[in-house]
Amino acid sequence: MSIEVYRDAWGVPHLRATDPEELAFAQGRVTARDRAWQLEVERHRAQGTTAAFLGAAELGWDAFARRARLADTARRCLERLDATDAPTAAWVRAYVDGVNDGLSEGARRAPEFAETGLAPGRWEPWTPLAVWLSTHILFAGFPTKLWREQVATRLGEEWTELFATDGPGTAGSNGWVVSGERTASGAALVAGDPHRFIEAPGVYQQIRLACPAYDVVGLAVPGVPGLAHFGHTGSVAWAITNAMADYQDLYRERLRRLPGGGVEALGPDGWRPAAAHTETIAVADGEPVVIEVVETDRGPVIIGADGETGSSAWEAVSLRYPPRVTGELGFGTLPGLLRARTVADVDAALDGWVEPVNVVQAADTRGGLLHRVAGHVPVRDRANSLRLVPAWEPAHDWEPAPAPLPRAEVRGHAVMANARGLAAPLGVEFAPPHRAVRIDELLGASAEWTPETTPTVHTDTDNPSAARLLAAVRQAAEGLSPAASAVRERLLDWDRRMAAESTDAGLYAAVRGAVVRRLAGHEAFAALREPEPYPELFRPWLALGPRVAYALETLLTAGPVPAGDVDRIVREALEEVGAGEPPAAWGVTHRLAPWQALPDVDDAQWPGLAGDHDCVLSTSSVPGWTDRSARASAARYVWDLADRERSRWIVPFGASGVPGDPHHRDQLPLWLRGELAPVTTDWNRLTAEAEAEAEHEETR
């Protein structure tokens, strides 16, 4: 092999090889060496085998992954890829070969393997597809349909969409493209930051992939070849955000057990056989758990597959999602993106994209611009998008062809931030418009944008969603104690900035939390506080508190809580905060809380954050319950089409997933300050890995 591995000053791998397959092997191998623990956790999550080494707490996920048939769907998709696009299938296999080649070395460097007793396993050719599925299966937020079902049945049909907002289980992002007429260089900029649940190691991997066919820098998903979401080939750059489209359905199923043990499901054509088998989930330090896996003509049964003990007939819930139906995941798009030279190439490649459904922006050095939706959205009855629908009614079938995908012309600049806009015909719930409006406002203030000035947009902490609560605070002037009045006056003088060092932002958060708790405790919502009849895995979408927190703007002026009670609640919140200890600065309580497969015992290490859910600097907490932030910018980037070397990027932690490595968390200080690291593309300014390893050994 002629693979060459170089590193920049931040440890980012730059790979060179003679052809795309050899390069895919190199990408897999270097990822396994840098992030073996992360890769193995993701492989086990996709297979539903995490409880075997992480314990019983992971049983809920493992049961869902198996019942949703994630691994089996990945196998189907690879089979279809083999049949329709053999070169891409071979490219994926080369990546897997590289992972398997590097895993043992990577595992020796990663202490988590010894800590859990886990031995590195073997990746199958379909594993990257399974990792992609498990990473994105919840992106369309299908559990929200369970929530709407509860609202409709317990609160009333008229309130079904009362809580419509960017719910706690979705992942928001910012993105924007600025045409050359509004930049200092005269060439376009593509910039943004995906907001996701923050994981350590990070969910994005900075990498460069170079061979005679292409030379691309971008952000990869560890475990998946290529650069699906963010990349710069030198002549064209692209980026995505979640389109907030609705493309997964939940069906209410009627099942019955046959005398021989088989299962039938009631569909539009009557009772038909359902596939059923049992699987055993191993549990570390516990007894194995046997589950039944059932699949009807609609899809896998994810709730109630086992039925009730001794029951011969029962109801359950099945999930229908495009890759399970079509056998297509969209991986054929990935090599096309790497080979792209123009926005037309990116556009053509994305015609084959499936899941998740994204809004895409791209720009090239010829002045081309792109703003479109990519993905597979089925055409079906409107009711499918709102709630559970009966499996036995033919009106809820999917049409053979997917929905057409919107696109728009870019004039000056275009913004994507999960709000209702380009993708509106494809979804039901979108993020509030605040981030999109604010980014548009900031971009409109200059026609001289550069990579150096763009981070001022990334890090903007203005909180537009505070306006409605502040209006309610303004109205609450009568009958307040002196302490509550002082809180009120401070809030009305506040600049609405969620700066980490701001005590006024901390005061606002305290009042907001008190309002949320009281609203959630109002008798009008009593029925929604009853335990939900669904698995614990879906609790983030079904808990009343977070729903009230994220829909606060709406609930202050609409809903079943009378206006007089809302006024009283706001006054009581002011009194509560006024009577207590003065709230600390926002960053004291609003601290990073990343997910780790093995939680770090030193929780105090995680820093305070600026921003809030609806700020451009989106750092989400659950007001009323915790200020800790589990979601934030999983990366930030600026792709410069005038000179790729002037592009910038950052991730929350670092290029390495190995504790103790110099590049494990060396980017965290920059990420916290809103700074971006340089994208280095001059091979003469990089260090060959053999030299880098020697230097590292000398410093140990």
C-alpha positions as CSV (number, residue, x, y, z in Angstrom):
1,M,0.0,0.0,0.0
2,S,1.1,3.6,-0.6
3,I,-1.0,5.2,2.2
4,E,0.5,8.3,3.8
5,V,-0.8,9.8,7.1
6,Y,0.1,13.3,8.1
7,R,-1.1,15.4,11.0
8,D,-1.6,19.1,11.5
9,A,-0.9,21.1,14.7
10,W,-4.2,19.9,16.1
11,G,-3.6,16.2,15.4
12,V,-6.1,16.2,12.5
13,P,-5.3,13.3,10.1
14,H,-4.6,14.1,6.5
15,L,-4.6,11.0,4.4
16,R,-3.1,10.3,0.9
17,A,-3.5,7.1,-1.1
18,T,-3.4,6.0,-4.7
19,D,-7.1,5.4,-5.3
20,P,-10.5,5.9,-3.5
21,E,-10.6,2.3,-2.1
22,E,-7.2,2.5,-0.6
23,L,-8.1,5.9,0.8
24,A,-11.3,4.5,2.4
25,F,-9.1,1.8,4.0
26,A,-6.8,4.5,5.3
27,Q,-9.8,6.4,6.7
28,G,-11.1,3.3,8.5
29,R,-7.7,2.5,9.9
30,V,-6.8,5.9,11.2
31,T,-10.3,6.3,12.7
32,A,-9.9,2.9,14.5
33,R,-6.5,3.9,15.8
34,D,-7.8,7.4,17.0
35,R,-11.2,6.4,18.2
36,A,-11.4,2.6,18.8
37,W,-13.6,2.9,21.9
38,Q,-16.0,5.2,20.2
39,L,-16.2,3.0,17.2
40,E,-16.9,-0.1,19.3
41,V,-19.6,1.6,21.3
42,E,-21.3,2.7,18.1
43,R,-21.1,-0.8,16.6
44,H,-22.6,-2.3,19.7
45,R,-25.3,0.4,19.9
46,A,-26.3,-0.4,16.2
47,Q,-26.5,-4.1,17.1
48,G,-28.3,-3.7,20.4
49,T,-25.5,-5.3,22.4
50,T,-24.3,-2.4,24.7
51,A,-25.8,-3.9,27.9
52,A,-23.4,-6.7,27.6
53,F,-20.5,-4.4,28.7
54,L,-22.2,-1.2,30.0
55,G,-24.9,-2.9,32.1
56,A,-28.6,-3.0,32.6
57,A,-29.1,0.8,32.1
58,E,-28.6,0.2,28.3
59,L,-31.3,-2.5,28.0
60,G,-33.9,0.0,26.8
61,W,-31.8,1.1,23.9
62,D,-30.7,-2.5,23.1
63,A,-34.3,-3.7,23.0
64,F,-35.3,-0.8,20.7
65,A,-32.3,-1.3,18.3
66,R,-33.2,-4.9,17.9
67,R,-37.0,-4.4,17.6
68,A,-36.5,-1.6,15.1
69,R,-34.3,-4.0,13.1
70,L,-31.4,-1.5,12.7
71,A,-28.8,-4.1,12.0
72,D,-31.0,-6.2,9.7
73,T,-32.0,-3.0,7.8
74,A,-28.3,-2.2,7.3
75,R,-27.8,-5.7,5.9
76,R,-30.6,-5.1,3.5
77,C,-29.3,-1.8,2.4
78,L,-25.8,-3.2,1.7
79,E,-27.3,-6.1,-0.3
80,R,-29.1,-3.5,-2.4
81,L,-26.0,-1.4,-2.7
82,D,-24.1,-4.5,-3.9
83,A,-26.8,-5.1,-6.6
84,T,-27.1,-1.5,-7.8
85,D,-23.8,0.2,-7.1
86,A,-21.0,-2.3,-6.7
87,P,-18.2,0.3,-6.7
88,T,-19.7,2.1,-3.7
89,A,-20.2,-1.2,-1.9
90,A,-16.6,-2.1,-2.5
91,W,-15.6,1.3,-1.2
92,V,-17.6,0.7,2.0
93,R,-15.9,-2.7,2.4
94,A,-12.5,-1.1,2.1
95,Y,-13.3,1.3,4.9
96,V,-14.4,-1.7,7.1
97,D,-11.2,-3.5,6.3
98,G,-9.3,-0.5,7.5
99,V,-11.3,-0.4,10.7
100,N,-10.6,-4.0,11.4
101,D,-6.9,-3.5,10.6
102,G,-6.6,-0.6,13.1
103,L,-8.9,-1.7,15.9
104,S,-6.5,-3.8,17.9
105,E,-3.9,-1.1,18.0
106,G,-6.5,1.5,18.9
107,A,-7.9,-0.7,21.6
108,R,-4.5,-1.1,23.2
109,R,-4.3,2.7,23.5
110,A,-7.9,3.1,24.9
111,P,-8.2,2.4,28.7
112,E,-12.0,1.9,28.4
113,F,-11.5,-1.5,27.0
114,A,-9.6,-2.7,30.1
115,E,-12.0,-0.9,32.4
116,T,-15.1,-2.7,30.9
117,G,-13.4,-6.0,30.0
118,L,-14.5,-5.4,26.4
119,A,-12.4,-6.9,23.6
120,P,-12.5,-5.3,20.2
121,G,-14.9,-7.1,17.9
122,R,-15.0,-7.4,14.1
123,W,-16.8,-5.0,11.8
124,E,-19.0,-6.4,9.1
125,P,-19.4,-4.7,5.7
126,W,-22.8,-3.5,6.7
127,T,-21.7,-2.1,10.1
128,P,-21.1,1.5,8.8
129,L,-24.7,1.5,7.5
130,A,-26.0,0.3,10.9
131,V,-24.0,3.0,12.7
132,W,-25.5,5.6,10.4
133,L,-29.0,4.3,11.1
134,S,-28.6,4.1,14.9
135,T,-27.1,7.6,14.9
136,H,-30.1,9.1,13.0
137,I,-33.1,6.9,13.7
138,L,-34.5,9.4,16.2
139,F,-33.7,12.5,14.1
140,A,-37.3,12.8,12.7
141,G,-38.6,12.7,16.2
142,F,-41.2,10.0,15.7
143,P,-41.8,9.8,19.6
144,T,-43.4,13.2,19.3
145,K,-46.4,11.4,17.8
146,L,-46.7,9.4,21.0
147,W,-46.8,12.8,22.8
148,R,-49.4,14.2,20.5
149,E,-51.5,11.0,21.1
150,Q,-51.3,11.6,24.8
151,V,-52.2,15.3,24.5
152,A,-55.2,14.5,22.2
153,T,-56.6,11.7,24.4
154,R,-55.9,13.2,27.8
155,L,-56.1,17.0,27.2
156,G,-58.4,17.2,24.2
157,E,-58.2,17.0,20.4
158,E,-58.0,20.8,20.1
159,W,-54.7,20.8,21.9
160,T,-52.9,18.3,19.7
161,E,-50.4,20.8,18.3
162,L,-50.3,23.1,21.4
163,F,-46.7,22.1,22.3
164,A,-45.4,22.2,18.7
165,T,-41.8,23.3,18.8
166,D,-38.2,21.9,18.4
167,G,-38.7,19.2,21.0
168,P,-36.1,17.8,23.4
169,G,-35.2,14.8,21.2
170,T,-34.4,16.7,18.0
171,A,-31.1,18.1,16.9
172,G,-31.0,21.6,15.6
173,S,-28.3,23.3,13.5
174,N,-27.3,26.6,12.0
175,G,-26.1,27.1,8.4
176,W,-25.7,29.9,6.0
177,V,-24.2,30.6,2.6
178,V,-23.0,34.1,1.7
179,S,-22.6,34.9,-2.0
180,G,-19.5,36.5,-3.3
181,E,-21.2,39.9,-3.6
182,R,-21.4,40.0,0.2
183,T,-17.8,38.9,1.1
184,A,-14.5,40.7,1.2
185,S,-12.9,38.3,-1.3
186,G,-15.7,38.2,-3.8
187,A,-16.0,34.5,-3.4
188,A,-18.7,32.7,-1.4
189,L,-18.5,31.5,2.2
190,V,-20.4,28.5,3.6
191,A,-20.6,28.4,7.4
192,G,-22.6,27.1,10.3
193,D,-22.6,24.7,13.2
194,P,-24.6,21.5,13.8
195,H,-26.2,21.4,17.2
196,R,-26.5,17.9,18.5
197,F,-26.3,16.0,21.8
198,I,-22.6,16.5,22.7
199,E,-20.7,13.3,23.1
200,A,-17.2,12.7,24.3
201,P,-15.4,11.8,22.0
202,G,-17.2,14.1,19.6
203,V,-19.7,13.0,17.0
204,Y,-17.7,14.7,14.2
205,Q,-14.1,13.9,13.1
206,Q,-12.0,16.5,11.3
207,I,-10.2,14.7,8.4
208,R,-8.7,15.2,5.0
209,L,-9.0,12.6,2.2
210,A,-6.7,12.9,-0.8
211,C,-6.1,10.7,-3.8
212,P,-5.6,11.5,-7.6
213,A,-9.5,11.6,-7.9
214,Y,-10.1,14.2,-5.2
215,D,-8.7,16.1,-2.2
216,V,-11.4,16.9,0.4
217,V,-11.4,18.3,3.9
218,G,-14.4,18.0,6.1
219,L,-16.2,16.5,9.1
220,A,-16.8,12.8,9.1
221,V,-19.0,10.7,11.3
222,P,-16.7,8.2,13.0
223,G,-17.6,4.7,11.7
224,V,-18.9,6.0,8.3
225,P,-16.7,6.5,5.2
226,G,-16.5,9.8,3.3
227,L,-17.8,13.2,4.4
228,A,-21.6,13.0,4.3
229,H,-22.5,16.3,5.9
230,F,-19.7,18.9,5.7
231,G,-16.9,19.1,3.1
232,H,-14.7,21.3,0.9
233,T,-13.1,19.9,-2.2
234,G,-11.2,23.0,-3.1
235,S,-13.7,24.1,-5.8
236,V,-17.0,23.3,-4.1
237,A,-18.1,23.2,-0.4
238,W,-21.3,21.9,1.1
239,A,-23.1,21.8,4.5
240,I,-26.4,20.6,5.9
241,T,-28.9,21.1,8.7
242,N,-31.8,18.9,9.8
243,A,-34.8,19.7,7.6
244,M,-37.2,18.8,10.4
245,A,-39.1,16.7,7.9
246,D,-41.6,14.0,8.9
247,Y,-40.7,10.8,7.2
248,Q,-41.4,8.1,9.8
249,D,-44.8,6.8,10.8
250,L,-46.2,5.0,13.9
251,Y,-49.1,2.5,13.4
252,R,-51.4,1.2,16.0
253,E,-51.3,-2.6,15.4
254,R,-53.7,-5.3,16.4
255,L,-51.8,-8.6,17.0
256,R,-52.9,-12.1,17.9
257,R,-51.1,-15.2,18.8
258,L,-51.8,-18.4,16.8
259,P,-52.0,-21.8,18.5
260,G,-48.6,-22.8,17.1
261,G,-46.9,-19.6,18.6
262,G,-46.9,-17.5,15.4
263,V,-48.2,-14.0,15.3
264,E,-50.7,-12.3,13.0
265,A,-51.4,-8.6,12.4
266,L,-54.6,-6.9,11.2
267,G,-54.0,-4.9,8.1
268,P,-56.1,-3.3,5.4
269,D,-56.5,-6.8,3.8
270,G,-57.4,-8.5,7.0
271,W,-55.2,-10.7,9.2
272,R,-51.8,-11.5,7.8
273,P,-48.8,-13.3,9.2
274,A,-46.2,-11.2,11.0
275,A,-42.6,-12.2,11.3
276,A,-41.7,-13.1,14.9
277,H,-38.7,-14.5,16.7
278,T,-37.0,-14.1,20.1
279,E,-33.6,-12.6,20.8
280,T,-31.5,-12.7,24.0
281,I,-29.8,-9.6,25.3
282,A,-26.8,-10.2,27.4
283,V,-26.4,-8.0,30.5
284,A,-23.1,-7.3,32.3
285,D,-23.4,-8.5,35.9
286,G,-27.0,-9.5,35.3
287,E,-29.3,-12.2,33.9
288,P,-29.9,-12.2,30.2
289,V,-33.2,-10.8,28.9
290,V,-35.2,-12.5,26.2
291,I,-37.4,-10.2,24.0
292,E,-39.7,-11.0,21.2
293,V,-39.1,-9.2,17.8
294,V,-42.2,-8.8,15.7
295,E,-42.5,-7.2,12.2
296,T,-45.8,-6.5,10.4
297,D,-46.4,-5.4,6.9
298,R,-46.1,-1.8,8.1
299,G,-42.8,-2.3,9.9
300,P,-41.1,-3.5,13.1
301,V,-43.1,-3.4,16.3
302,I,-41.2,-1.2,18.7
303,I,-43.8,-0.9,21.5
304,G,-45.8,-3.9,22.9
305,A,-44.1,-6.6,20.8
306,D,-44.4,-9.0,23.7
307,G,-48.0,-8.3,24.5
308,E,-49.4,-9.1,27.9
309,T,-48.6,-12.3,29.7
310,G,-51.1,-15.0,28.8
311,S,-52.9,-12.8,26.2
312,S,-53.8,-14.1,22.8
313,A,-54.6,-10.7,21.3
314,W,-53.2,-7.3,22.1
315,E,-52.4,-3.9,20.6
316,A,-48.9,-2.6,19.8
317,V,-47.1,0.1,17.9
318,S,-45.0,-0.4,14.7
319,L,-42.5,2.0,13.1
320,R,-42.3,2.5,9.4
321,Y,-39.2,4.3,8.1
322,P,-37.9,4.6,4.5
323,P,-34.7,2.5,4.6
324,R,-36.6,-0.4,6.0
325,V,-39.2,-0.1,3.2
326,T,-36.9,0.6,0.2
327,G,-33.6,-0.9,1.2
328,E,-32.0,2.4,0.3
329,L,-29.9,4.5,2.8
330,G,-28.3,6.9,0.3
331,F,-24.7,5.7,0.7
332,G,-24.3,5.9,-3.1
333,T,-24.2,9.6,-2.6
334,L,-21.0,9.7,-0.6
335,P,-18.4,9.0,-3.3
336,G,-20.2,11.5,-5.6
337,L,-19.8,14.2,-3.0
338,L,-16.1,13.5,-2.7
339,R,-15.7,13.8,-6.5
340,A,-17.7,17.0,-6.8
341,R,-16.3,20.0,-8.5
342,T,-19.3,22.2,-8.8
343,V,-22.6,22.8,-7.0
344,A,-24.2,20.9,-9.9
345,D,-22.1,17.9,-9.0
346,V,-23.2,18.2,-5.3
347,D,-26.8,18.6,-6.4
348,A,-26.8,15.6,-8.7
349,A,-25.1,13.4,-6.0
350,L,-27.8,14.4,-3.4
351,D,-30.6,13.2,-5.6
352,G,-29.8,9.8,-4.2
353,W,-29.8,10.8,-0.5
354,V,-32.3,9.1,1.8
355,E,-31.9,9.5,5.6
356,P,-31.9,11.8,7.4
357,V,-33.7,14.5,5.4
358,N,-31.5,17.6,5.3
359,V,-31.5,21.1,4.0
360,V,-28.3,21.5,2.0
361,Q,-26.3,24.5,1.0
362,A,-23.3,24.6,-1.3
363,A,-21.1,27.1,-3.2
364,D,-18.4,26.7,-5.8
365,T,-15.5,28.8,-7.1
366,R,-17.5,29.6,-10.3
367,G,-20.1,31.5,-8.4
368,G,-22.6,28.6,-8.2
369,L,-24.9,28.4,-5.2
370,L,-27.2,25.7,-4.0
371,H,-30.1,25.7,-1.4
372,R,-32.2,22.6,-1.4
373,V,-33.7,19.7,0.6
374,A,-32.3,16.2,0.2
375,G,-33.8,12.9,1.4
376,H,-36.8,10.6,1.1
377,V,-40.1,11.8,2.5
378,P,-43.1,9.5,1.8
379,V,-46.4,10.8,0.5
380,R,-49.3,9.7,2.7
381,D,-52.3,11.0,4.7
382,R,-51.8,14.1,6.8
383,A,-52.9,12.1,9.9
384,N,-49.8,10.0,9.6
385,S,-47.7,13.0,10.4
386,L,-49.5,13.9,13.5
387,R,-50.3,10.8,15.6
388,L,-50.5,7.1,15.6
389,V,-52.7,5.8,12.8
390,P,-54.6,2.5,12.6
391,A,-52.8,-0.2,10.6
392,W,-56.0,-1.7,9.3
393,E,-57.1,1.4,7.4
394,P,-55.8,1.6,3.8
395,A,-55.9,5.5,3.9
396,H,-52.6,5.4,5.8
397,D,-50.6,3.5,3.3
398,W,-47.6,5.2,1.6
399,E,-47.7,6.2,-2.0
400,P,-45.1,4.5,-4.3
401,A,-43.1,7.7,-5.1
402,P,-41.7,10.1,-2.4
403,A,-42.5,13.7,-2.1
404,P,-40.8,16.3,-4.4
405,L,-38.0,18.1,-2.7
406,P,-38.1,21.9,-2.5
407,R,-35.2,24.2,-3.5
408,A,-34.7,28.0,-3.5
409,E,-32.5,30.6,-5.2
410,V,-29.8,32.2,-3.1
411,R,-29.8,36.0,-3.2
412,G,-27.0,37.6,-1.3
413,H,-27.2,35.0,1.5
414,A,-29.4,32.2,2.6
415,V,-30.0,30.8,6.1
416,M,-31.0,27.3,7.3
417,A,-31.7,26.9,11.0
418,N,-34.5,24.2,11.3
419,A,-37.2,26.8,11.1
420,R,-40.4,26.6,9.0
421,G,-39.2,27.7,5.6
422,L,-37.8,25.8,2.6
423,A,-38.8,22.4,4.1
424,A,-42.2,23.5,5.4
425,P,-44.2,21.3,3.1
426,L,-42.4,18.2,4.4
427,G,-42.9,18.5,8.1
428,V,-45.2,19.4,11.0
429,E,-43.0,20.8,13.8
430,F,-40.0,23.1,13.2
431,A,-37.7,25.1,15.4
432,P,-38.9,28.5,16.4
433,P,-37.8,31.2,13.9
434,H,-35.5,33.0,16.3
435,R,-32.1,31.6,15.2
436,A,-33.0,31.9,11.5
437,V,-34.2,35.5,11.9
438,R,-31.2,36.5,14.0
439,I,-28.7,35.0,11.6
440,D,-30.4,36.7,8.7
441,E,-30.2,40.0,10.6
442,L,-26.6,39.6,11.4
443,L,-25.6,38.7,7.8
444,G,-27.5,41.6,6.4
445,A,-25.4,44.0,8.5
446,S,-22.2,43.6,6.4
447,A,-21.2,43.0,2.8
448,E,-17.6,42.3,3.7
449,W,-17.8,38.9,5.4
450,T,-14.5,36.9,5.9
451,P,-13.6,33.7,7.6
452,E,-12.2,35.8,10.4
453,T,-15.5,37.8,11.0
454,T,-17.9,34.9,10.6
455,P,-17.5,33.5,14.2
456,T,-19.3,36.6,15.4
457,V,-22.4,35.0,14.0
458,H,-21.6,31.6,15.5
459,T,-21.2,33.0,19.0
460,D,-24.2,35.5,19.1
461,T,-26.0,35.1,22.5
462,D,-29.0,37.4,21.9
463,N,-32.0,35.5,23.2
464,P,-35.1,36.5,21.2
465,S,-37.3,33.9,22.8
466,A,-37.0,35.8,26.1
467,A,-39.2,38.6,24.8
468,R,-42.5,37.1,25.6
469,L,-41.7,36.2,29.2
470,L,-40.2,39.7,29.6
471,A,-43.4,41.1,28.4
472,A,-45.3,39.1,31.0
473,V,-42.8,40.3,33.6
474,R,-43.5,43.9,32.5
475,Q,-47.2,43.4,33.1
476,A,-46.6,41.9,36.6
477,A,-46.1,45.3,38.3
478,E,-48.9,45.3,40.9
479,G,-48.6,43.8,44.3
480,L,-45.0,42.7,44.3
481,S,-42.8,42.7,47.3
482,P,-39.7,45.0,47.2
483,A,-37.5,42.0,46.5
484,A,-39.7,40.7,43.6
485,S,-39.9,44.3,42.2
486,A,-36.1,44.5,42.2
487,V,-35.9,41.2,40.2
488,R,-38.5,42.6,37.8
489,E,-36.6,45.9,37.3
490,R,-33.3,44.0,36.7
491,L,-34.9,41.8,34.1
492,L,-36.5,44.8,32.3
493,D,-33.1,46.4,32.1
494,W,-31.3,43.2,30.9
495,D,-29.7,43.3,27.4
496,R,-31.2,39.8,26.6
497,R,-27.7,38.4,26.2
498,M,-27.1,34.9,27.5
499,A,-23.4,35.5,28.3
500,A,-21.8,33.0,30.6
501,E,-20.6,35.7,33.0
502,S,-23.9,37.5,33.1
503,T,-25.7,37.4,36.4
504,D,-28.8,39.0,34.7
505,A,-28.9,36.0,32.4
506,G,-28.7,33.8,35.4
507,L,-31.6,35.8,37.0
508,Y,-33.7,35.4,33.8
509,A,-33.0,31.6,33.8
510,A,-34.1,31.4,37.4
511,V,-37.4,33.2,36.8
512,R,-38.0,31.2,33.6
513,G,-37.4,28.0,35.5
514,A,-39.9,29.0,38.3
515,V,-42.5,29.9,35.7
516,V,-42.0,26.6,33.8
517,R,-42.4,24.5,37.0
518,R,-45.6,26.3,38.0
519,L,-47.1,26.0,34.6
520,A,-46.3,22.3,34.4
521,G,-47.9,21.9,37.9
522,H,-51.1,23.6,36.9
523,E,-54.2,21.6,37.2
524,A,-55.0,22.1,33.5
525,F,-52.1,19.7,32.8
526,A,-52.9,17.2,35.5
527,A,-53.8,14.4,33.0
528,L,-50.5,14.8,31.2
529,R,-48.6,14.1,34.5
530,E,-49.9,10.6,34.6
531,P,-47.3,7.9,33.8
532,E,-47.0,7.2,30.1
533,P,-47.6,3.7,28.9
534,Y,-44.4,3.7,26.7
535,P,-40.8,2.5,27.2
536,E,-38.5,4.7,29.2
537,L,-36.3,5.3,26.1
538,F,-39.0,7.7,24.8
539,R,-39.3,9.6,28.1
540,P,-37.5,12.7,26.9
541,W,-40.3,13.3,24.4
542,L,-43.1,12.4,26.8
543,A,-42.2,14.2,30.0
544,L,-44.5,17.2,30.7
545,G,-41.8,19.4,32.1
546,P,-39.5,19.6,29.1
547,R,-42.6,20.0,26.8
548,V,-43.7,23.0,28.9
549,A,-40.2,24.4,28.9
550,Y,-39.7,24.4,25.2
551,A,-43.3,25.6,24.4
552,L,-43.2,28.4,27.0
553,E,-43.6,31.2,24.5
554,T,-46.8,29.6,23.3
555,L,-48.1,28.7,26.7
556,L,-47.7,32.2,28.1
557,T,-50.4,33.5,25.6
558,A,-52.4,30.4,24.6
559,G,-53.5,27.0,25.9
560,P,-55.7,25.7,28.7
561,V,-54.1,27.7,31.5
562,P,-56.3,30.9,32.0
563,A,-54.6,34.2,31.4
564,G,-55.2,35.2,35.0
565,D,-53.4,32.1,36.2
566,V,-50.5,32.9,33.9
567,D,-50.2,36.4,35.4
568,R,-50.3,34.9,38.9
569,I,-47.6,32.3,38.0
570,V,-45.3,35.0,36.7
571,R,-45.7,37.1,39.9
572,E,-45.2,34.0,42.0
573,A,-42.0,33.2,40.1
574,L,-40.7,36.7,40.7
575,E,-41.4,36.4,44.4
576,E,-39.7,33.0,44.6
577,V,-36.5,34.3,43.0
578,G,-36.6,37.5,45.0
579,A,-36.9,35.6,48.2
580,G,-34.0,33.3,47.5
581,E,-30.3,33.6,47.2
582,P,-29.3,35.8,44.2
583,P,-28.8,33.5,41.2
584,A,-25.3,33.0,40.1
585,A,-23.9,34.0,36.7
586,W,-25.4,31.9,33.9
587,G,-22.2,30.0,33.2
588,V,-22.0,28.8,36.8
589,T,-25.1,26.6,36.4
590,H,-25.2,26.4,32.6
591,R,-22.4,23.9,32.3
592,L,-21.6,21.3,29.6
593,A,-23.0,17.8,30.2
594,P,-21.7,15.6,27.4
595,W,-22.8,12.0,27.0
596,Q,-20.1,9.4,27.6
597,A,-20.5,5.7,27.5
598,L,-18.5,5.6,30.7
599,P,-19.4,8.7,32.7
600,D,-16.4,10.6,34.0
601,V,-16.3,10.6,37.8
602,D,-14.9,14.2,37.7
603,D,-18.1,16.0,36.7
604,A,-16.7,19.3,38.0
605,Q,-14.3,19.4,35.0
606,W,-17.0,20.4,32.6
607,P,-17.0,24.2,31.9
608,G,-19.7,26.8,31.9
609,L,-21.3,27.8,28.7
610,A,-22.8,30.9,27.1
611,G,-25.9,30.8,24.9
612,D,-29.3,29.2,25.2
613,H,-31.8,27.1,23.3
614,D,-33.0,29.8,20.9
615,C,-29.7,31.8,20.7
616,V,-27.6,31.4,17.6
617,L,-25.1,30.0,20.1
618,S,-27.5,27.2,20.9
619,T,-26.7,25.5,24.1
620,S,-29.8,23.7,25.3
621,S,-30.9,22.9,28.8
622,V,-34.3,21.9,30.3
623,P,-35.6,25.1,32.0
624,G,-37.2,24.4,35.3
625,W,-35.3,21.2,35.8
626,T,-31.7,21.7,34.9
627,D,-29.4,24.4,33.5
628,R,-26.9,21.8,32.4
629,S,-26.5,21.6,28.6
630,A,-26.5,18.3,26.8
631,R,-26.8,19.9,23.4
632,A,-24.6,22.5,21.8
633,S,-22.4,23.0,18.7
634,A,-20.9,19.6,17.8
635,A,-18.7,21.5,15.3
636,R,-18.3,24.9,13.8
637,Y,-16.9,25.6,10.3
638,V,-16.4,28.3,7.7
639,W,-15.6,27.1,4.2
640,D,-13.9,29.8,2.1
641,L,-14.3,29.4,-1.7
642,A,-11.7,32.0,-2.4
643,D,-8.9,30.1,-0.6
644,R,-9.5,26.8,1.1
645,E,-6.4,27.4,3.3
646,R,-8.3,30.3,4.9
647,S,-11.2,28.0,6.0
648,R,-11.7,27.4,9.7
649,W,-13.2,24.7,11.8
650,I,-13.5,23.5,15.4
651,V,-14.9,20.6,17.4
652,P,-15.7,20.6,21.2
653,F,-12.9,18.3,22.2
654,G,-10.2,17.2,19.8
655,A,-9.0,14.9,17.0
656,S,-8.2,12.0,19.3
657,G,-10.6,9.9,21.3
658,V,-7.8,8.5,23.6
659,P,-7.6,10.0,27.1
660,G,-4.2,11.4,27.7
661,D,-3.4,12.0,24.1
662,P,-2.2,15.6,23.5
663,H,-5.1,16.1,21.0
664,H,-7.8,14.5,23.2
665,R,-9.3,17.8,24.3
666,D,-6.9,20.5,23.0
667,Q,-9.6,22.2,21.0
668,L,-12.0,22.7,24.0
669,P,-10.5,26.1,25.1
670,L,-11.0,27.5,21.5
671,W,-14.5,26.0,21.2
672,L,-15.4,27.7,24.5
673,R,-14.1,31.1,23.4
674,G,-15.8,30.8,20.0
675,E,-12.6,30.6,18.1
676,L,-11.9,28.4,15.1
677,A,-8.7,26.5,14.3
678,P,-7.1,26.9,10.8
679,V,-7.7,24.3,8.1
680,T,-4.2,23.5,6.9
681,T,-4.0,22.0,3.3
682,D,-0.3,22.6,2.4
683,W,1.3,19.2,2.8
684,N,4.7,20.9,3.5
685,R,3.2,22.4,6.7
686,L,2.0,19.0,7.9
687,T,3.9,16.3,9.9
688,A,4.2,12.8,8.6
689,E,2.7,10.5,11.2
690,A,5.9,8.5,11.8
691,E,7.6,11.8,12.7
692,A,4.6,12.9,14.8
693,E,4.6,9.7,16.8
694,A,8.4,10.0,17.4
695,E,8.0,13.5,18.7
696,H,5.2,12.3,20.9
697,E,7.3,9.5,22.3
698,E,10.1,12.0,23.1
699,T,7.7,14.2,25.1
700,R,6.3,11.3,27.2
